[in-house]
Structure formats: C-alpha cells, structure tokens
Amino acid sequence: MASQSPLCTVFVDRFTDGILDPSKPMAGPVKDGGHIVANTAPGCWGPMITPELKGGHEVTVPVAVEGAQPGDAIAVRIKDITVTSVATASGTDTCPDPNRFRGDPYVAKQCPSCGAYHPTSVCQGIGQGAVRCASCGAEVSPFAFVHGYTVAFDHERGMAVTLDKAGAERVARDSRRYSAKPDHSVQHPILTFAPADLVGVATRLRPFLGQLGTMPALPFPDSHNAGDFATFLVGAPHEYAKTDGELASRTDGHMDINKVRAGAVVICPVKVEGGGVYVGDMHAFQGNGEIAGHTADVAGLVTLQVHVIKGLRLDGPILLPLVEDLPHLAKPLSPEEKKKARLLAAQWGLQGIEEDAPVCFIGTGPTLNDAVNSGLERAAKVLEMSVEEVKNRATIAGSVDIGRAPGVVTVTFRCPVDRLEKIGILPFVREQYGP
C-alpha cells in the first residue's frame, strides 16, 4: 500500500500489464470518502490481440483506500461514466492457431514462429493479420473474428450504427484516434481488424463498467478475476496457474453486468491492505448475458467515490443498482402499495408488514447453475439467513438474472432492513432507494 498522505482525489491514467498483483505498488492512497477519476482503456478485444498484455484486459493501476484492511469492504459509488471513443469493433471469437498461446489465449500468448513469450508486437496495415511479432514478423494475435462488426457513435454518444466494409476500413486506418486509446495504453486498437459482418444495425448506448473491483489476495490475470474465467487457471500450463483452493483469493471484479453503470453502488470485498480499487473494460452497451462473449469495448472517463465499511467480510461484490434497473418484484413498494399491504395484513390479524429494501448479491462460478448457488450462499452467509430463505425471498420479492455467460448472475431481493443495518450497508441502501 502507498505510504504517502491520502488524497481527496486520485487521478489514474496508468494501466497494469494485465495482471492484478498484490505485491506491486498501488496508486494513492485516496481518502475514505474521496474520489478516483480514471481515464480507462478499451477492455477486451484490444488487449486480447496484443501479446504484451498478460490478462485479457487492460485495467487501471489499483488505488489504495485509506483505512481499508482485509475483512472490510469498500462501497464504490459510480458518479459518472463518459464514453470517449468515437468507434469500436467487436464480435464472436475463435483461436485460429493453438501455437500462438500456451493453454490460455488470454494469458499466455507466444509467437508461433520464433517462440517468444509475450512478444513485443507491431501493427502492419489493417485486417485480421495485422498484428505481427516485432522480432520475426509472424502473425501473433491468438484471436480472430468469426462474425464481427465495426460500430460508430454519434456526437452525443447516444446512438450507434454498424458500418459497412468501406467505413470499417476508413476507421481502421486511423484506429488510435477513433478508439481514443489513452496515451499510456499499449494495446493495439481492435478497430485495426476492420470487421464488417453486420451493416446498418442501429442501437442505443448505455455505458457501464465490465471491470470494477478490488485487488485479489494472489496475482490474477485481470479478466480471470471472476468465478467463471478463474476456472481456466486451475492446473493451467503457465505461471498464473492456481489450485481450486486458491481461487477463493479472487474478488470477482470482472462482472460484465450491465447494471454497473452511473448511479449504481458496488460494495467490494477487501482482501489486501488498502483494497486496491481498479476499473476498466467499459462497454458502450450490452444485453443481459453478453451472449456473444464480447461487446462494444470503449475508452472513457470514470469518476468514483469510495467509502470503507469496517468489518463487512465479503467473498464477492454486492450491487445496489439504480431503481429502474431493479427487477420488478425487487423494487421498493410505493406508499400506495404499502398502504394496501398493511390493510391486507390487518385483515389476517397481522401487526404489520416487514420493513425491507432491495439488495443484490453477485454470484459467479464455472456455469450459470454454479453462479446461482454462489449468489444464494453469499447472501445467506452475509445476512445470516438460510439458503432456503434466500431462495424464497428471491422468488417472491426478487429475481435471479444472468450477468454474463457462462457464470455470472445477480441474486436480487427485498431484504429486512435490520439485516442491512447489521452489516453496515443500510445508509447506502437508504441513499439509493429512499427511506
């Protein structure tokens, strides 16, 4: 953890090499209650095709938070998200040559010709063969598109449209400008590949953060700091291999949940001194599930506010979405609904109705079923309920929804406020949803 005096605001424009490593220095520290302002790089595809990066993403250097100790939690308010990219590209992927990586194409890239591990690379021209080994000139991107698209945004960053081949190639020739890649980012912009399999499809922007979390207790590739991707590390043939037991050191910062947007609060576990808040993998839009495996990764500016919650020990994040993002049954009851419910309760001899408020637990695992069980168990453990009670509450006053395939879900339900008060998050819930 950084040792200098804590700052009210920490500005971050530097990035990791793809590895979240608790042995490396953090930025900051930032004061408890202070702000982090970050200039983030595009998340998935650019780092995926850049062999110098070791984690599949390019996230900001983590920031230490004053007073955060293992066994605490950090509440992160997302104050603002602004997309700076003018265009991006994405699509479904394939790995055309297994000789370009050692077991995991996100983590262990190598040159298939000279054998260099994480070789320095350059871009030559445009198209899917553009990324080349700087030493021998061989193609080195471990990933290619099966079906891809290039998408451009309007000036207000409210609407987007997919481009034809001519438009995609025009953007590819000036990819750094259109991607708004930050100065200290080393990735090759994915716009260089110029995919154009979808043409003239219009959609809306609603940006969110695919990566928002805290430093794991052991070194993890950033894209693998999640219960589904982390399973690829068990017994892997590279230096970041993990045992099953070591996977518990992760913090599940890689969620790809589209509710993690401006106005939401993410309550993150603290597993190392200072916590280490990092951010990245901003998406311009995404339907639930990120079913294509990837979406429109963009650069952008993010403002976060952080608060330490002492003694709240978490295995994974808690999310407080915007009211409009809550499932129908999990939304707070209106005054009129409460009035009707109290009258109904009185007719049946009850003294009143339970005072409750929404809460959302993130569950992750190798499959969606594993992720559901993870979310239920995390909620039960933190709130001191049985899993059966959580199941019932999520069924009659909540919902379980897919965040990302294959293994991230949200378990959302209205919870008794005395439980939320006991664990120290009621002030954040009240601020988010009202009294």
C-alpha positions as CSV (number, residue, x, y, z in Angstrom):
1,M,0.0,0.0,0.0
2,A,1.2,3.5,-0.8
3,S,2.6,5.3,2.3
4,Q,2.1,9.0,1.5
5,S,-0.7,11.1,2.9
6,P,-4.1,10.2,1.5
7,L,-5.5,12.5,-1.2
8,C,-9.1,13.7,-1.7
9,T,-8.9,12.8,-5.4
10,V,-6.6,10.4,-7.2
11,F,-6.3,10.7,-11.0
12,V,-5.4,7.4,-12.7
13,D,-4.1,7.2,-16.3
14,R,-1.8,4.2,-16.0
15,F,-2.5,0.6,-16.6
16,T,-1.4,-2.8,-15.4
17,D,0.2,-5.3,-17.8
18,G,-2.9,-7.4,-17.4
19,I,-2.0,-8.9,-14.0
20,L,-3.6,-7.8,-10.7
21,D,-0.6,-8.4,-8.5
22,P,-0.9,-7.5,-4.7
23,S,3.0,-7.4,-4.5
24,K,3.1,-4.3,-6.8
25,P,2.7,-0.7,-5.6
26,M,-0.8,0.8,-5.7
27,A,-1.6,4.4,-6.6
28,G,-2.9,6.8,-3.9
29,P,-3.9,6.3,-1.2
30,V,-7.2,8.1,-1.6
31,K,-9.1,9.3,1.5
32,D,-12.0,7.4,2.8
33,G,-14.9,9.3,1.2
34,G,-12.6,10.6,-1.6
35,H,-12.8,10.3,-5.4
36,I,-11.0,8.3,-8.1
37,V,-11.0,9.8,-11.6
38,A,-9.8,7.4,-14.3
39,N,-9.1,7.6,-18.0
40,T,-9.8,4.0,-19.0
41,A,-8.7,1.9,-22.0
42,P,-10.9,-0.3,-24.1
43,G,-11.3,-3.7,-22.3
44,C,-11.5,-6.9,-24.2
45,W,-10.5,-7.1,-27.9
46,G,-7.6,-4.7,-28.0
47,P,-5.8,-6.5,-25.1
48,M,-6.8,-9.9,-26.5
49,I,-4.9,-9.3,-29.7
50,T,-1.9,-7.7,-28.0
51,P,0.6,-10.3,-26.9
52,E,2.5,-8.0,-24.5
53,L,-0.6,-7.9,-22.2
54,K,-1.0,-10.9,-19.9
55,G,-4.5,-10.8,-18.7
56,G,-7.0,-10.3,-21.5
57,H,-7.9,-6.8,-20.3
58,E,-6.0,-3.5,-19.7
59,V,-7.3,-2.1,-16.4
60,T,-6.2,0.9,-14.3
61,V,-3.4,0.6,-11.7
62,P,-5.3,-0.1,-8.4
63,V,-5.8,2.7,-6.0
64,A,-5.3,2.1,-2.2
65,V,-8.1,3.5,0.0
66,E,-7.3,5.0,3.4
67,G,-8.1,2.6,6.3
68,A,-9.2,-0.4,4.2
69,Q,-8.0,-3.7,5.7
70,P,-8.7,-7.3,4.9
71,G,-12.1,-8.2,6.2
72,D,-13.5,-4.8,5.4
73,A,-15.5,-3.8,2.3
74,I,-15.3,-0.7,0.1
75,A,-18.5,0.9,-1.2
76,V,-17.8,2.4,-4.7
77,R,-20.3,5.0,-6.0
78,I,-20.2,5.3,-9.7
79,K,-20.6,9.1,-10.1
80,D,-20.1,9.4,-13.8
81,I,-19.2,7.4,-17.0
82,T,-18.3,9.2,-20.2
83,V,-17.5,7.4,-23.4
84,T,-14.6,9.0,-25.3
85,S,-14.2,6.5,-28.2
86,V,-15.8,7.5,-31.5
87,A,-16.0,3.9,-32.7
88,T,-15.1,0.4,-31.7
89,A,-15.3,-3.2,-33.0
90,S,-16.3,-6.5,-31.6
91,G,-17.9,-9.9,-32.4
92,T,-17.7,-13.6,-31.7
93,D,-14.2,-15.0,-31.5
94,T,-12.1,-18.0,-32.5
95,C,-8.4,-19.0,-31.9
96,P,-7.1,-19.9,-35.4
97,D,-3.7,-21.2,-34.3
98,P,-3.1,-23.0,-31.0
99,N,0.6,-22.4,-31.4
100,R,0.0,-18.7,-30.6
101,F,-0.6,-19.4,-26.9
102,R,0.3,-21.8,-24.1
103,G,-3.0,-23.3,-22.9
104,D,-4.9,-19.9,-22.4
105,P,-5.0,-17.4,-25.3
106,Y,-5.9,-14.5,-22.9
107,V,-3.0,-15.1,-20.6
108,A,-0.1,-16.9,-22.2
109,K,0.5,-15.5,-25.7
110,Q,3.5,-16.6,-27.7
111,C,4.9,-16.2,-31.2
112,P,4.3,-19.4,-33.3
113,S,7.4,-18.8,-35.3
114,C,10.3,-17.6,-33.1
115,G,8.7,-18.9,-29.8
116,A,9.0,-15.6,-28.0
117,Y,6.7,-15.5,-24.9
118,H,4.6,-12.3,-24.7
119,P,6.5,-10.9,-27.7
120,T,6.7,-7.3,-28.5
121,S,4.3,-6.7,-31.4
122,V,3.6,-4.1,-34.1
123,C,0.7,-3.5,-36.5
124,Q,1.3,-3.7,-40.2
125,G,-1.6,-2.5,-42.3
126,I,-5.2,-3.4,-41.4
127,G,-7.2,-6.6,-41.2
128,Q,-7.1,-9.7,-39.1
129,G,-3.4,-10.5,-39.9
130,A,-2.1,-7.0,-39.0
131,V,-0.6,-7.8,-35.6
132,R,2.9,-9.1,-36.1
133,C,5.8,-10.2,-33.9
134,A,8.3,-7.3,-33.8
135,S,11.2,-9.8,-33.9
136,C,10.3,-12.2,-36.7
137,G,7.3,-10.7,-38.4
138,A,4.9,-13.7,-37.9
139,E,1.2,-13.2,-37.2
140,V,0.8,-13.3,-33.4
141,S,-2.8,-12.4,-32.4
142,P,-4.2,-15.5,-30.8
143,F,-7.8,-14.3,-31.6
144,A,-9.7,-13.6,-34.7
145,F,-13.3,-12.8,-35.5
146,V,-15.8,-15.4,-36.6
147,H,-18.5,-12.8,-37.1
148,G,-17.7,-9.2,-36.2
149,Y,-18.8,-5.6,-36.6
150,T,-17.4,-2.1,-36.5
151,V,-19.7,0.4,-34.8
152,A,-19.6,4.2,-34.8
153,F,-21.2,6.6,-32.2
154,D,-22.9,9.9,-32.7
155,H,-21.5,13.1,-31.1
156,E,-23.8,12.8,-28.0
157,R,-22.8,9.2,-27.5
158,G,-26.5,8.3,-27.5
159,M,-26.9,6.3,-30.7
160,A,-24.7,3.9,-32.6
161,V,-24.7,2.2,-36.1
162,T,-22.7,-0.6,-37.5
163,L,-20.5,0.2,-40.6
164,D,-20.0,-1.4,-44.0
165,K,-16.6,-2.5,-45.2
166,A,-15.6,0.9,-46.6
167,G,-16.5,2.6,-43.3
168,A,-14.8,-0.1,-41.2
169,E,-11.6,0.2,-43.2
170,R,-11.6,4.0,-43.0
171,V,-11.8,3.8,-39.3
172,A,-9.1,1.0,-39.2
173,R,-6.6,3.3,-40.9
174,D,-6.9,5.8,-38.1
175,S,-7.7,3.4,-35.3
176,R,-5.9,5.2,-32.5
177,R,-7.9,8.4,-32.9
178,Y,-11.3,6.7,-33.3
179,S,-10.7,4.4,-30.3
180,A,-9.5,7.3,-28.2
181,K,-6.9,5.0,-26.8
182,P,-5.2,6.6,-23.7
183,D,-1.6,7.7,-24.0
184,H,-0.3,5.0,-21.7
185,S,-2.3,2.1,-23.1
186,V,-0.1,-0.4,-25.0
187,Q,-2.9,-2.3,-26.7
188,H,-3.5,-2.4,-30.5
189,P,-7.0,-1.0,-31.2
190,I,-9.3,-3.7,-32.3
191,L,-10.6,-1.3,-35.0
192,T,-7.4,-2.3,-36.9
193,F,-9.2,-5.6,-37.8
194,A,-12.0,-3.8,-39.7
195,P,-14.8,-6.4,-39.2
196,A,-18.0,-5.6,-41.1
197,D,-20.3,-8.6,-41.0
198,L,-23.2,-6.5,-39.5
199,V,-24.1,-3.5,-41.6
200,G,-26.6,-0.7,-40.7
201,V,-27.7,-2.0,-37.4
202,A,-28.7,0.8,-35.1
203,T,-28.7,0.6,-31.3
204,R,-28.6,2.8,-28.2
205,L,-25.7,3.5,-25.9
206,R,-25.9,2.8,-22.2
207,P,-22.3,2.6,-20.9
208,F,-21.3,0.5,-18.0
209,L,-18.2,-0.9,-16.4
210,G,-17.3,-4.5,-17.1
211,Q,-14.4,-4.3,-14.6
212,L,-14.9,-2.6,-11.2
213,G,-13.4,-4.2,-8.2
214,T,-10.5,-4.6,-5.7
215,M,-7.2,-6.4,-5.7
216,P,-7.2,-10.2,-5.2
217,A,-5.1,-11.7,-2.5
218,L,-2.9,-13.5,-5.1
219,P,-1.8,-12.5,-8.6
220,F,-4.6,-13.0,-11.1
221,P,-5.0,-12.2,-14.7
222,D,-7.5,-9.3,-14.7
223,S,-10.1,-11.0,-17.0
224,H,-9.8,-14.1,-14.8
225,N,-10.7,-12.3,-11.6
226,A,-14.2,-13.9,-11.7
227,G,-15.6,-17.3,-10.8
228,D,-16.1,-18.4,-14.4
229,F,-12.9,-17.3,-16.1
230,A,-10.9,-18.2,-12.9
231,T,-11.6,-21.9,-13.5
232,F,-9.3,-21.7,-16.6
233,L,-6.4,-21.2,-14.2
234,V,-6.7,-24.5,-12.3
235,G,-3.8,-26.6,-13.5
236,A,-3.0,-24.2,-16.3
237,P,0.4,-24.6,-18.1
238,H,1.6,-21.1,-17.3
239,E,2.9,-19.1,-14.4
240,Y,-0.5,-17.9,-13.2
241,A,-1.9,-21.4,-12.6
242,K,-4.0,-21.8,-9.4
243,T,-5.3,-24.6,-7.3
244,D,-9.0,-24.9,-6.6
245,G,-8.5,-23.5,-3.1
246,E,-6.5,-20.5,-4.4
247,L,-9.5,-19.4,-6.5
248,A,-11.0,-18.0,-3.3
249,S,-8.4,-15.3,-3.3
250,R,-10.2,-13.6,-6.2
251,T,-12.6,-10.6,-5.7
252,D,-14.9,-11.0,-8.7
253,G,-14.1,-7.6,-10.1
254,H,-14.8,-8.8,-13.7
255,M,-18.6,-8.9,-13.7
256,D,-19.8,-7.6,-17.1
257,I,-23.1,-6.8,-15.5
258,N,-24.8,-4.0,-17.4
259,K,-26.4,-2.6,-14.2
260,V,-22.9,-1.5,-13.1
261,R,-23.4,2.0,-14.6
262,A,-23.5,5.6,-13.5
263,G,-25.6,5.9,-10.3
264,A,-25.0,2.4,-9.1
265,V,-23.1,1.4,-6.0
266,V,-20.8,-1.6,-5.9
267,I,-19.7,-2.9,-2.5
268,C,-16.4,-4.7,-3.0
269,P,-14.5,-7.2,-0.7
270,V,-11.2,-6.1,0.7
271,K,-8.6,-8.9,0.6
272,V,-5.3,-6.9,0.8
273,E,-4.3,-3.8,2.8
274,G,-5.7,-0.7,1.0
275,G,-8.2,-2.7,-1.0
276,G,-6.9,-1.6,-4.4
277,V,-9.8,-0.2,-6.4
278,Y,-9.4,-0.6,-10.1
279,V,-11.6,0.0,-13.1
280,G,-11.7,-0.8,-16.8
281,D,-13.5,-2.8,-19.6
282,M,-16.1,0.0,-20.2
283,H,-18.8,-1.1,-22.6
284,A,-20.9,1.2,-24.7
285,F,-23.9,-1.2,-24.5
286,Q,-24.7,-4.9,-23.7
287,G,-27.7,-7.1,-23.5
288,N,-28.0,-9.3,-20.4
289,G,-25.6,-12.2,-20.6
290,E,-23.0,-10.8,-23.1
291,I,-24.0,-13.8,-25.1
292,A,-21.6,-13.1,-27.9
293,G,-18.7,-13.3,-25.4
294,H,-17.8,-9.7,-26.1
295,T,-19.4,-6.4,-26.8
296,A,-18.5,-2.8,-27.7
297,D,-15.4,-2.1,-25.6
298,V,-14.6,1.7,-25.4
299,A,-12.3,4.1,-23.8
300,G,-13.8,6.6,-21.3
301,L,-13.7,8.8,-18.2
302,V,-14.9,7.4,-14.9
303,T,-15.5,9.2,-11.6
304,L,-15.8,7.0,-8.5
305,Q,-16.4,7.8,-4.8
306,V,-15.1,5.3,-2.2
307,H,-16.2,4.6,1.4
308,V,-14.7,2.0,3.7
309,I,-17.2,-0.3,5.6
310,K,-15.4,-1.7,8.5
311,G,-15.9,-5.4,9.4
312,L,-18.0,-6.4,6.4
313,R,-16.3,-9.5,5.2
314,L,-17.4,-10.5,1.7
315,D,-16.5,-13.2,-0.7
316,G,-17.8,-11.2,-3.7
317,P,-19.5,-8.0,-4.6
318,I,-22.8,-6.6,-3.5
319,L,-24.6,-4.4,-6.1
320,L,-27.1,-1.6,-5.4
321,P,-28.4,-0.9,-8.9
322,L,-30.5,2.1,-10.0
323,V,-34.2,1.8,-9.1
324,E,-35.1,1.4,-12.8
325,D,-32.6,-1.5,-13.2
326,L,-34.1,-3.5,-10.3
327,P,-36.3,-6.5,-11.2
328,H,-40.0,-5.7,-10.9
329,L,-40.6,-7.7,-7.7
330,A,-37.5,-6.3,-6.0
331,K,-38.4,-2.7,-6.4
332,P,-39.3,-0.8,-3.2
333,L,-43.0,-0.8,-2.6
334,S,-44.7,2.6,-3.2
335,P,-46.6,4.3,-0.4
336,E,-49.9,3.2,-2.0
337,E,-48.7,-0.4,-2.3
338,K,-47.6,-0.3,1.4
339,K,-51.0,1.0,2.4
340,K,-52.8,-1.8,0.6
341,A,-50.4,-4.4,2.0
342,R,-50.9,-3.1,5.6
343,L,-54.7,-3.3,5.2
344,L,-54.4,-6.8,3.8
345,A,-52.2,-7.8,6.7
346,A,-54.6,-6.4,9.2
347,Q,-57.5,-8.4,7.7
348,W,-55.5,-11.5,8.5
349,G,-54.6,-10.5,12.1
350,L,-51.0,-9.4,11.4
351,Q,-49.5,-6.5,13.2
352,G,-47.9,-5.0,10.1
353,I,-45.6,-5.8,7.2
354,E,-41.9,-6.3,7.1
355,E,-39.8,-3.2,6.5
356,D,-37.4,-4.1,3.7
357,A,-35.2,-2.7,1.0
358,P,-33.5,-4.1,-2.2
359,V,-30.1,-5.7,-2.2
360,C,-28.3,-7.6,-4.9
361,F,-25.6,-10.2,-4.4
362,I,-23.2,-11.2,-7.3
363,G,-22.7,-15.0,-7.8
364,T,-20.0,-16.5,-10.0
365,G,-18.9,-20.0,-11.0
366,P,-17.9,-22.2,-13.9
367,T,-21.6,-22.5,-15.0
368,L,-24.7,-20.5,-14.5
369,N,-26.0,-23.1,-12.0
370,D,-22.8,-22.8,-10.0
371,A,-23.1,-19.0,-10.2
372,V,-26.7,-19.1,-8.8
373,N,-25.6,-21.3,-5.9
374,S,-22.7,-18.9,-5.3
375,G,-25.0,-15.9,-5.1
376,L,-27.5,-17.6,-2.8
377,E,-24.8,-18.9,-0.5
378,R,-23.1,-15.5,-0.4
379,A,-26.3,-13.7,0.5
380,A,-27.2,-16.3,3.2
381,K,-23.7,-16.1,4.8
382,V,-23.5,-12.3,4.9
383,L,-27.2,-11.8,6.0
384,E,-27.2,-14.7,8.4
385,M,-30.1,-16.4,6.7
386,S,-30.6,-19.9,5.5
387,V,-30.1,-20.5,1.8
388,E,-33.7,-21.7,1.7
389,E,-34.9,-18.3,3.0
390,V,-32.9,-16.5,0.4
391,K,-34.4,-18.7,-2.3
392,N,-37.9,-17.9,-1.2
393,R,-37.2,-14.2,-0.9
394,A,-35.6,-14.1,-4.4
395,T,-38.7,-15.9,-5.7
396,I,-41.5,-13.8,-4.2
397,A,-39.8,-10.5,-3.8
398,G,-36.8,-10.5,-6.2
399,S,-35.2,-12.3,-9.2
400,V,-32.1,-14.2,-10.3
401,D,-30.8,-12.7,-13.6
402,I,-27.9,-13.6,-15.9
403,G,-25.0,-11.1,-15.9
404,R,-22.6,-12.9,-18.2
405,A,-22.5,-16.4,-19.7
406,P,-21.1,-18.8,-18.6
407,G,-21.2,-17.9,-14.9
408,V,-22.1,-14.5,-13.5
409,V,-25.6,-13.8,-12.0
410,T,-27.3,-11.3,-9.9
411,V,-29.4,-12.5,-6.9
412,T,-31.7,-9.6,-6.1
413,F,-34.4,-9.4,-3.4
414,R,-36.0,-7.2,-0.8
415,C,-34.3,-7.8,2.5
416,P,-35.3,-6.9,6.1
417,V,-33.7,-3.6,6.9
418,D,-32.5,-4.8,10.3
419,R,-30.2,-7.3,8.4
420,L,-28.9,-4.5,6.2
421,E,-28.3,-2.3,9.2
422,K,-26.4,-5.0,11.0
423,I,-23.9,-5.5,8.2
424,G,-23.4,-1.7,7.8
425,I,-24.8,-1.0,4.4
426,L,-28.2,0.5,5.3
427,P,-27.0,4.1,4.8
428,F,-26.0,3.3,1.2
429,V,-29.3,1.4,0.6
430,R,-31.3,4.3,2.0
431,E,-29.4,6.8,-0.1
432,Q,-30.0,4.7,-3.2
433,Y,-33.7,3.8,-2.7
434,G,-35.1,6.3,-0.1
435,P,-36.5,5.7,3.4
